[in-house]
Amino acid sequence: MKKPPRLSVWLAGQIDFEVYLKLAERLAWEASEPEGRGPTLLICEHADVITMGRLASRRDVQLTDEELTRMGVRLRFVGRGGGAVPHTAGQVAACLFARLTDLGLGEQDVAAYVDRFEGGLAAAVAAMKCRARRISGVPGVFGGSGQLAALGIAVRRGVVSHGGYVNVSTPTAVYRKVQTTAEGGMGSIEADRRRRTAPTEARSLIVQQLAAAFNAEVVSLQSGIPGEFAGGRPHSPHAARRHVG
């Protein structure tokens, strides 16, 4: 009988996006190494940045540079799939770093990975007693107020990185000016439920449902940032230790 994937989970809190990018690069490198890092799920938050994936255009952000500066929001183009995604307090980022084969999938089975990941986020939203809708051909999870979860996944040589962003209690007024998909902008679970919703509730459900989506066993659940990452600056990937979890 095939053993389930072994998933390490890190609850990292809020991470500056530039620091996160360096950490993500290192985690993806470690996952790519033979006998390297096993599947690692990083649960974190980013604030005051709009990230632009490969499908994004500056036209998707209906805010001028002056308005962004006044709001203290950065615009950052990144090497992931998906479109424009605003990040602020009340949003939970779920970023998975793993070889596809370590998740029980084929090395080229990207479509199945995306389907499972999106399904896990949809199940987490539904578990919060919020209507979760998936639209064929449009990535993400949708509800009455807009897109509740956006996807932004990168795949390189059979290794996945980055992941999804779940709007739990984010303010929707400003971020409706960001066109995340052809269906419009982002909403929030709190707006759909019409009552206060804590990101802590969402974090545990996201971990549970993503693990279930990949039939994975959570072998560790820790607070902080994985590996040697001191002072917000990761060591060079070439000096990083190989380890699982």
Backbone bond lengths (Angstrom), bond angles and torsions (degrees), N, CA, C in turn:
res aa  C-N    CA-C-N  psi(-1)  N-CA   C-N-CA  omega(-1)  CA-C   N-CA-C  phi
1 M - - - 1.463 - - 1.529 109.59 -
2 K 1.322 116.31 133.62 1.450 120.77 -176.97 1.522 110.62 -71.47
3 K 1.338 116.18 133.31 1.456 120.34 179.63 1.526 110.51 -73.05
4 P 1.346 117.36 145.36 1.465 119.38 178.23 1.528 110.59 -70.55
5 P 1.316 117.61 153.60 1.464 119.95 173.90 1.521 110.46 -58.09
6 R 1.334 115.89 145.73 1.468 122.40 179.00 1.536 108.03 -102.19
7 L 1.318 115.36 118.93 1.457 120.98 -172.39 1.525 111.04 -112.42
8 S 1.334 116.34 124.31 1.461 121.85 172.61 1.522 108.63 -97.32
9 V 1.331 116.44 134.59 1.460 121.60 -176.90 1.531 109.21 -119.34
10 W 1.331 114.56 133.35 1.464 121.43 177.53 1.517 109.27 -123.20
11 L 1.337 115.48 125.98 1.461 121.94 175.67 1.524 106.64 -97.90
12 A 1.318 115.69 101.97 1.469 120.22 -167.15 1.526 114.18 -99.28
13 G 1.333 118.91 -7.45 1.456 119.13 -178.09 1.521 111.26 70.75
14 Q 1.330 116.27 -154.50 1.455 120.41 -177.95 1.524 110.71 -83.32
15 I 1.326 116.66 131.10 1.463 122.94 179.18 1.529 108.24 -126.81
16 D 1.320 117.21 129.77 1.453 120.24 172.78 1.528 108.69 -56.46
17 F 1.317 116.80 139.29 1.459 119.27 -171.86 1.520 113.08 -63.99
18 E 1.319 118.72 -35.46 1.463 120.24 178.85 1.525 110.81 -65.93
19 V 1.325 115.71 -38.48 1.465 119.79 176.11 1.523 110.34 -66.06
20 Y 1.340 115.61 -41.46 1.473 119.60 178.38 1.522 111.38 -58.98
21 L 1.329 118.25 -41.52 1.459 120.47 -178.56 1.526 111.77 -60.12
22 K 1.321 116.62 -39.87 1.467 120.14 178.17 1.520 110.51 -67.17
23 L 1.338 115.61 -41.61 1.464 120.14 177.87 1.521 110.81 -63.82
24 A 1.347 117.00 -42.82 1.465 120.99 -179.18 1.522 110.93 -62.43
25 E 1.316 116.88 -40.08 1.463 120.35 178.57 1.522 110.75 -61.19
26 R 1.325 115.62 -42.32 1.452 118.95 -179.76 1.525 112.92 -68.76
27 L 1.331 116.85 -42.13 1.462 119.82 179.82 1.525 111.45 -64.41
28 A 1.333 116.92 -39.82 1.460 119.93 177.37 1.517 110.86 -64.62
29 W 1.343 116.96 -39.64 1.468 119.97 177.94 1.523 110.34 -63.39
30 E 1.326 117.02 -45.40 1.467 120.51 -179.83 1.526 111.08 -61.80
31 A 1.333 116.59 -39.61 1.464 119.97 179.27 1.523 111.67 -65.85
32 S 1.321 117.43 -28.11 1.470 121.01 -177.06 1.522 112.98 -79.04
33 E 1.332 116.96 -17.04 1.461 120.88 -176.60 1.529 111.96 -73.85
34 P 1.335 117.83 141.81 1.464 119.66 173.71 1.535 109.51 -58.08
35 E 1.306 116.21 132.35 1.462 121.97 -177.46 1.523 111.13 58.91
36 G 1.325 117.04 28.01 1.458 121.19 -177.81 1.513 112.68 -89.90
37 R 1.313 115.89 -150.95 1.458 121.74 -175.68 1.521 111.39 -63.99
38 G 1.326 115.45 134.50 1.453 120.58 174.43 1.513 110.93 -79.22
39 P 1.325 118.51 177.30 1.461 121.56 -179.14 1.530 111.93 -51.41
40 T 1.321 115.38 126.62 1.465 121.74 -175.37 1.514 109.10 -129.46
41 L 1.325 115.91 123.37 1.462 122.26 179.03 1.523 108.70 -106.24
42 L 1.322 115.38 118.87 1.463 121.98 179.58 1.523 108.32 -104.55
43 I 1.331 116.69 119.64 1.456 122.68 177.19 1.523 107.70 -104.61
44 C 1.330 116.58 118.11 1.455 119.16 -174.37 1.520 110.61 -150.94
45 E 1.312 115.94 -176.52 1.460 122.50 177.22 1.521 109.17 -135.55
46 H 1.322 116.17 146.72 1.464 122.40 172.21 1.531 106.82 -122.04
47 A 1.308 116.77 154.35 1.456 119.44 -179.61 1.524 111.00 -135.67
48 D 1.326 114.15 146.34 1.467 121.91 169.99 1.522 113.47 58.88
49 V 1.323 116.14 45.88 1.458 121.10 175.87 1.528 108.64 -149.39
50 I 1.314 116.47 144.22 1.463 122.21 171.26 1.512 106.55 -114.69
51 T 1.327 116.94 117.19 1.460 120.11 -179.46 1.520 109.89 -94.84
52 M 1.313 114.51 145.03 1.465 121.88 -175.09 1.526 108.01 -120.57
53 G 1.356 115.98 111.78 1.452 121.04 177.68 1.519 111.86 -82.29
54 R 1.326 115.78 -172.60 1.465 120.74 -174.32 1.533 113.01 -66.00
55 L 1.329 117.32 -21.77 1.467 120.14 -179.99 1.525 112.32 -94.92
56 A 1.330 117.70 1.37 1.463 120.79 -174.75 1.520 111.78 -86.97
57 S 1.316 114.44 154.44 1.459 123.02 174.55 1.523 107.85 -132.56
58 R 1.327 116.52 151.71 1.474 119.72 177.71 1.518 110.50 -58.32
59 R 1.328 117.68 -26.35 1.463 121.42 178.39 1.529 112.14 -65.47
60 D 1.330 117.09 -18.85 1.461 120.35 179.52 1.526 112.40 -71.78
61 V 1.315 116.30 -18.50 1.470 121.33 -179.49 1.526 108.04 -105.49
62 Q 1.321 115.58 104.71 1.463 120.82 -174.60 1.529 110.51 -89.21
63 L 1.328 114.67 48.58 1.457 123.18 176.60 1.523 107.36 -133.99
64 T 1.322 117.55 136.18 1.456 120.26 178.97 1.521 110.27 -74.30
65 D 1.329 116.10 164.25 1.466 119.92 176.35 1.525 110.55 -58.93
66 E 1.330 116.83 -37.21 1.466 120.67 179.50 1.533 110.69 -65.15
67 E 1.327 116.87 -41.07 1.469 119.98 178.14 1.524 111.12 -65.29
68 L 1.320 116.65 -41.00 1.466 119.85 178.47 1.522 110.82 -62.83
69 T 1.334 116.44 -42.86 1.461 120.54 179.11 1.524 110.85 -62.74
70 R 1.322 116.23 -43.97 1.465 120.49 179.81 1.526 111.01 -62.59
71 M 1.323 116.94 -35.41 1.461 121.50 178.82 1.525 112.65 -79.97
72 G 1.337 116.76 -12.80 1.466 120.29 -176.70 1.506 112.95 73.60
73 V 1.345 117.14 29.59 1.464 122.63 -177.70 1.526 109.49 -108.18
74 R 1.333 116.29 128.73 1.462 121.49 178.11 1.525 110.19 -90.67
75 L 1.326 115.32 152.92 1.460 122.38 173.73 1.517 106.50 -112.15
76 R 1.356 117.33 124.44 1.458 120.15 -172.35 1.524 110.19 -134.80
77 F 1.355 116.87 118.37 1.459 121.18 174.24 1.530 108.35 -82.50
78 V 1.345 116.07 132.69 1.463 120.98 -175.03 1.529 110.37 -132.86
79 G 1.328 115.93 159.14 1.460 121.65 -178.04 1.511 112.89 -89.37
80 R 1.304 116.51 67.22 1.468 121.76 175.43 1.516 108.47 -137.27
81 G 1.316 115.96 169.98 1.442 119.98 174.77 1.521 110.73 -76.94
82 G 1.310 115.61 176.79 1.457 120.23 177.06 1.516 112.94 88.21
83 G 1.320 114.19 -178.67 1.453 120.04 -176.22 1.511 112.72 -105.42
84 A 1.345 115.36 -143.78 1.466 121.60 179.66 1.523 109.48 -80.57
85 V 1.332 116.37 134.27 1.462 121.12 178.76 1.526 108.97 -134.24
86 P 1.328 117.97 120.55 1.457 120.38 174.69 1.528 110.75 -81.85
87 H 1.329 115.97 142.89 1.466 121.01 179.92 1.521 108.92 -125.25
88 T 1.323 116.14 131.30 1.452 120.59 178.73 1.523 108.88 -155.99
89 A 1.325 115.97 179.23 1.461 120.08 179.26 1.523 109.86 -59.40
90 G 1.339 115.91 142.79 1.458 120.71 -179.43 1.511 114.05 92.76
91 Q 1.338 117.01 0.19 1.462 121.21 175.89 1.523 108.75 -106.93
92 V 1.325 117.00 137.72 1.466 121.84 178.68 1.524 108.94 -108.65
93 A 1.334 115.95 123.50 1.462 121.71 176.28 1.526 108.98 -95.83
94 A 1.324 115.90 131.19 1.467 122.12 177.30 1.523 107.17 -118.37
95 C 1.326 116.69 106.81 1.472 122.03 -172.12 1.527 109.01 -116.64
96 L 1.324 115.68 120.58 1.457 121.74 -175.34 1.525 109.77 -111.44
97 F 1.327 115.28 129.36 1.461 122.59 -179.95 1.523 107.86 -120.22
98 A 1.335 115.95 117.55 1.468 118.63 -175.09 1.522 110.93 -168.97
99 R 1.321 115.61 155.78 1.461 120.07 165.09 1.520 107.73 -75.91
100 L 1.308 116.62 139.88 1.457 119.72 178.47 1.527 111.31 -58.33
101 T 1.318 116.54 -37.26 1.466 119.93 -179.58 1.532 111.59 -66.00
102 D 1.339 117.90 -28.63 1.465 120.83 177.52 1.526 111.72 -74.19
103 L 1.327 115.92 -13.21 1.465 120.55 176.97 1.522 111.61 -99.42
104 G 1.326 115.73 9.74 1.461 120.36 178.61 1.507 113.79 81.75
105 L 1.340 117.68 17.53 1.460 121.98 -179.35 1.518 110.28 -114.05
106 G 1.331 116.10 166.04 1.452 120.27 174.60 1.523 110.54 -73.10
107 E 1.317 116.33 156.88 1.460 121.02 -175.97 1.523 112.48 -61.55
108 Q 1.336 117.37 -26.13 1.461 121.60 179.87 1.534 112.65 -106.90
109 D 1.322 117.16 11.07 1.466 120.83 -172.22 1.529 111.41 -87.13
110 V 1.333 115.74 58.75 1.456 121.29 -175.70 1.525 111.17 -68.47
111 A 1.325 117.34 -40.98 1.465 120.76 -177.68 1.527 111.16 -60.01
112 A 1.329 116.46 -42.29 1.466 119.70 179.24 1.524 110.61 -65.48
113 Y 1.342 116.40 -38.23 1.462 119.74 178.30 1.520 110.81 -61.99
114 V 1.334 116.93 -48.68 1.465 120.75 -179.11 1.528 110.43 -61.28
115 D 1.332 116.63 -41.64 1.460 120.66 179.85 1.526 111.24 -61.95
116 R 1.321 116.65 -44.14 1.467 119.89 179.60 1.523 111.62 -67.35
117 F 1.330 116.53 -42.16 1.461 120.16 -178.81 1.531 109.91 -63.32
118 E 1.314 115.93 -48.73 1.463 120.07 178.60 1.527 110.64 -61.30
119 G 1.327 116.85 -40.80 1.453 120.38 178.04 1.513 112.38 -61.88
120 G 1.339 116.85 -37.65 1.457 120.58 177.26 1.517 111.98 -64.02
121 L 1.333 116.66 -42.45 1.465 119.60 177.73 1.523 111.03 -65.58
122 A 1.341 116.81 -40.66 1.465 120.39 178.46 1.529 111.00 -62.12
123 A 1.329 116.66 -40.12 1.466 120.51 179.12 1.526 110.95 -66.24
124 A 1.348 116.57 -36.40 1.468 120.07 177.86 1.522 110.96 -65.78
125 V 1.335 116.58 -42.26 1.465 120.57 177.87 1.529 110.12 -63.29
126 A 1.326 116.31 -44.47 1.470 120.37 179.94 1.529 111.26 -63.33
127 A 1.347 116.64 -35.95 1.460 120.56 179.73 1.523 111.92 -66.28
128 M 1.327 116.61 -18.11 1.463 120.72 175.85 1.523 111.55 -89.70
129 K 1.340 114.78 17.17 1.476 121.85 179.27 1.530 111.00 58.28
130 C 1.316 113.68 45.21 1.452 121.10 177.86 1.527 107.65 -129.50
131 R 1.307 117.41 134.22 1.465 120.70 -178.96 1.528 109.88 -61.77
132 A 1.308 115.95 125.96 1.463 121.87 -179.45 1.521 108.62 -117.60
133 R 1.325 115.83 122.35 1.468 120.47 -176.13 1.523 109.09 -123.64
134 R 1.326 116.20 133.17 1.461 121.66 174.40 1.530 107.79 -109.18
135 I 1.324 115.72 140.76 1.456 122.01 -177.60 1.522 108.75 -114.89
136 S 1.315 116.79 123.65 1.461 120.93 -179.41 1.530 110.88 -56.78
137 G 1.319 116.03 126.90 1.457 121.09 177.36 1.514 114.82 85.41
138 V 1.343 117.14 -5.93 1.469 121.15 178.76 1.524 107.85 -121.30
139 P 1.335 119.05 115.46 1.459 119.90 -176.79 1.522 112.26 -69.77
140 G 1.324 115.66 147.87 1.457 120.64 176.37 1.511 113.01 115.47
141 V 1.329 114.48 -178.49 1.466 123.17 179.41 1.520 107.21 -124.02
142 F 1.333 116.69 135.47 1.459 121.23 -172.55 1.519 110.92 -122.36
143 G 1.339 114.44 152.03 1.455 121.68 176.14 1.511 109.67 -138.80
144 G 1.327 116.51 -164.29 1.451 120.12 -177.14 1.516 113.91 -67.86
145 S 1.342 118.03 -31.71 1.468 120.87 -176.24 1.522 112.84 -90.49
146 G 1.320 118.10 -6.49 1.462 121.21 -178.67 1.519 111.36 137.85
147 Q 1.324 116.10 -155.42 1.462 120.54 179.56 1.527 109.50 -76.46
148 L 1.313 116.24 120.33 1.465 121.07 -177.90 1.520 112.19 -89.72
149 A 1.321 117.51 -26.46 1.466 121.38 178.36 1.517 108.83 -143.60
150 A 1.323 115.65 131.23 1.465 121.81 178.52 1.521 109.15 -109.13
151 L 1.329 115.81 151.17 1.459 121.12 176.61 1.521 109.54 -107.68
152 G 1.326 115.09 143.75 1.459 121.47 174.77 1.511 108.44 -150.94
153 I 1.326 116.59 80.70 1.470 122.87 -170.73 1.518 110.35 -107.96
154 A 1.316 115.81 140.37 1.461 121.81 173.52 1.527 108.50 -116.52
155 V 1.319 116.71 143.10 1.469 122.04 177.15 1.525 107.92 -133.68
156 R 1.320 115.72 127.64 1.459 119.87 177.84 1.518 109.30 -141.53
157 R 1.334 115.40 120.25 1.463 121.87 177.98 1.525 112.04 51.06
158 G 1.326 114.80 45.02 1.458 120.05 175.55 1.511 114.90 78.88
159 V 1.336 117.71 9.17 1.466 122.00 179.23 1.524 108.52 -115.34
160 V 1.337 116.35 127.60 1.460 120.81 178.90 1.522 110.15 -97.47
161 S 1.333 114.78 150.11 1.466 120.31 175.69 1.517 109.48 -148.95
162 H 1.320 115.47 171.00 1.466 123.69 -173.88 1.536 108.72 60.69
163 G 1.333 119.50 -153.86 1.458 117.10 -175.67 1.500 114.95 170.56
164 G 1.345 117.15 -114.63 1.449 120.85 -173.80 1.515 111.56 -137.79
165 Y 1.341 115.12 161.52 1.462 121.70 -175.21 1.513 108.35 -133.07
166 V 1.333 116.29 116.60 1.457 122.22 -174.10 1.524 109.24 -105.86
167 N 1.322 116.37 119.53 1.458 121.47 178.75 1.520 109.35 -83.01
168 V 1.311 115.69 106.37 1.462 121.11 -177.71 1.531 110.00 -91.19
169 S 1.336 116.09 -61.97 1.463 119.92 -177.30 1.524 111.06 -132.81
170 T 1.314 116.24 33.69 1.464 120.90 -178.36 1.524 110.69 -73.79
171 P 1.335 116.60 144.92 1.470 118.65 174.62 1.526 109.51 -69.69
172 T 1.313 117.43 128.37 1.469 119.98 -172.16 1.524 113.83 -93.83
173 A 1.338 118.62 -18.26 1.469 120.44 -171.76 1.525 111.93 -59.97
174 V 1.340 117.27 -54.06 1.463 120.63 -178.34 1.517 110.92 -67.45
175 Y 1.332 116.90 -42.09 1.447 119.96 -172.11 1.521 113.65 -78.96
176 R 1.318 117.12 -2.89 1.462 118.99 169.08 1.524 110.57 -69.61
177 K 1.318 116.08 -13.12 1.463 120.14 178.15 1.524 111.99 -83.89
178 V 1.330 116.16 3.82 1.461 121.26 175.24 1.520 107.84 -111.25
179 Q 1.317 117.09 119.06 1.467 122.94 -179.28 1.523 107.63 -85.03
180 T 1.334 116.44 100.15 1.461 119.71 -176.58 1.524 112.43 -80.81
181 T 1.321 117.14 -32.16 1.465 122.24 177.50 1.523 108.68 -144.94
182 A 1.323 115.91 176.69 1.466 120.08 175.94 1.523 111.42 -63.77
183 E 1.344 116.72 -17.13 1.459 120.96 179.76 1.524 112.63 -83.11
184 G 1.342 117.12 -8.16 1.459 119.30 179.01 1.519 112.43 123.65
185 G 1.341 115.79 -153.58 1.460 121.66 -175.53 1.512 112.93 -99.01
186 M 1.329 115.42 -169.00 1.455 121.57 -174.89 1.521 111.56 -92.76
187 G 1.323 115.38 145.38 1.453 123.13 171.46 1.514 108.38 -110.46
188 S 1.318 117.32 -151.51 1.462 120.38 176.17 1.520 110.07 -153.83
189 I 1.317 115.23 155.09 1.462 120.61 177.04 1.519 109.88 -62.94
190 E 1.336 116.46 -40.42 1.462 120.17 179.70 1.529 111.59 -60.90
191 A 1.337 116.67 -41.27 1.468 120.02 178.59 1.524 111.01 -64.05
192 D 1.339 116.88 -39.36 1.464 120.05 -180.00 1.531 111.55 -69.68
193 R 1.329 116.52 -39.20 1.467 120.04 -178.34 1.532 112.13 -79.92
194 R 1.322 115.63 -21.49 1.461 122.66 -178.80 1.525 111.99 60.39
195 R 1.296 114.43 37.03 1.460 120.08 171.98 1.519 108.84 -159.02
196 R 1.339 115.36 159.89 1.456 120.76 -175.65 1.522 110.72 -57.61
197 T 1.312 115.77 136.49 1.461 121.86 -179.95 1.527 108.38 -133.39
198 A 1.317 116.56 127.09 1.465 120.79 -176.49 1.526 110.93 -90.11
199 P 1.346 117.68 134.19 1.464 119.88 175.23 1.535 112.96 -57.28
200 T 1.347 118.00 -28.25 1.467 119.86 179.38 1.521 111.34 -61.13
201 E 1.324 116.87 -36.91 1.467 121.15 177.51 1.523 110.00 -63.93
202 A 1.322 115.42 -41.82 1.470 119.76 -178.87 1.516 111.49 -67.65
203 R 1.324 118.08 -39.18 1.472 120.72 -176.91 1.516 111.59 -56.99
204 S 1.333 116.64 -48.84 1.462 119.14 -176.99 1.524 111.48 -65.34
205 L 1.326 117.03 -38.02 1.461 119.93 179.73 1.526 111.80 -70.43
206 I 1.330 117.08 -36.70 1.470 120.36 177.12 1.518 110.12 -62.41
207 V 1.321 117.26 -44.56 1.470 120.79 178.50 1.523 110.01 -60.87
208 Q 1.323 116.94 -48.84 1.469 121.24 -178.13 1.522 111.39 -59.86
209 Q 1.326 116.63 -47.40 1.463 119.74 -173.08 1.522 112.46 -76.42
210 L 1.331 118.83 -32.63 1.461 119.05 174.93 1.527 110.38 -68.77
211 A 1.328 117.06 -39.67 1.468 119.60 176.03 1.530 109.98 -60.70
212 A 1.318 116.76 -42.89 1.470 120.28 179.46 1.522 111.20 -65.52
213 A 1.330 117.32 -36.54 1.471 120.90 -178.31 1.518 111.74 -62.39
214 F 1.325 117.01 -31.28 1.471 121.24 -179.79 1.532 111.68 -106.00
215 N 1.344 116.23 12.12 1.468 121.02 -178.39 1.526 110.66 51.00
216 A 1.336 115.12 39.66 1.462 120.74 -174.09 1.524 111.50 -97.25
217 E 1.321 115.00 152.76 1.460 122.36 174.78 1.530 108.39 -100.57
218 V 1.329 117.27 124.09 1.462 120.84 176.54 1.529 107.77 -77.73
219 V 1.327 116.13 110.29 1.469 120.64 -175.21 1.516 112.15 -96.03
220 S 1.333 117.75 -15.90 1.463 119.93 175.11 1.517 109.28 -155.79
221 L 1.329 115.26 145.79 1.455 122.48 177.78 1.524 106.36 -136.21
222 Q 1.335 115.96 111.37 1.456 119.96 -172.23 1.522 110.27 -132.89
223 S 1.325 115.41 155.73 1.453 121.38 173.49 1.521 109.36 -94.45
224 G 1.331 116.49 149.50 1.458 120.70 177.80 1.513 112.31 106.74
225 I 1.324 114.75 -158.81 1.459 122.32 -175.84 1.515 109.23 -116.67
226 P 1.328 119.19 134.20 1.468 121.08 -176.22 1.518 113.26 -69.48
227 G 1.330 114.94 142.60 1.463 120.87 170.81 1.510 113.68 79.36
228 E 1.298 114.91 -164.35 1.461 122.45 -176.83 1.527 108.86 -87.54
229 F 1.305 114.60 102.34 1.463 119.51 -175.74 1.517 106.79 -146.20
230 A 1.312 117.11 85.56 1.458 121.69 -173.34 1.516 110.53 -103.22
231 G 1.320 115.82 139.14 1.455 120.61 174.95 1.512 114.21 63.19
232 G 1.351 116.75 23.75 1.453 119.31 178.88 1.509 113.53 77.32
233 R 1.350 117.86 9.52 1.470 119.75 -178.42 1.523 108.80 -126.62
234 P 1.318 118.55 114.15 1.464 120.77 -179.89 1.508 110.86 -71.82
235 H 1.327 115.56 150.66 1.458 119.93 171.62 1.524 109.61 -66.17
236 S 1.300 116.61 159.88 1.461 120.67 176.08 1.511 109.72 -56.52
237 P 1.337 118.18 137.71 1.464 119.66 178.11 1.513 112.63 -52.91
238 H 1.327 117.75 -32.64 1.451 120.16 -177.07 1.513 112.37 -71.84
239 A 1.361 116.81 -15.36 1.451 119.54 179.28 1.525 111.32 -104.15
240 A 1.338 116.63 -3.78 1.458 120.10 -176.17 1.529 110.73 -70.96
241 R 1.331 115.38 143.88 1.444 120.39 179.55 1.528 110.72 -78.50
242 R 1.302 115.87 145.47 1.468 119.93 172.49 1.512 108.16 -82.48
243 H 1.298 116.34 131.76 1.448 119.82 175.88 1.506 109.29 -162.63
244 V 1.305 115.97 163.28 1.455 122.60 177.14 1.515 107.08 -107.87
245 G 1.342 116.11 127.50 1.466 119.87 -179.33 1.502 110.61 81.20
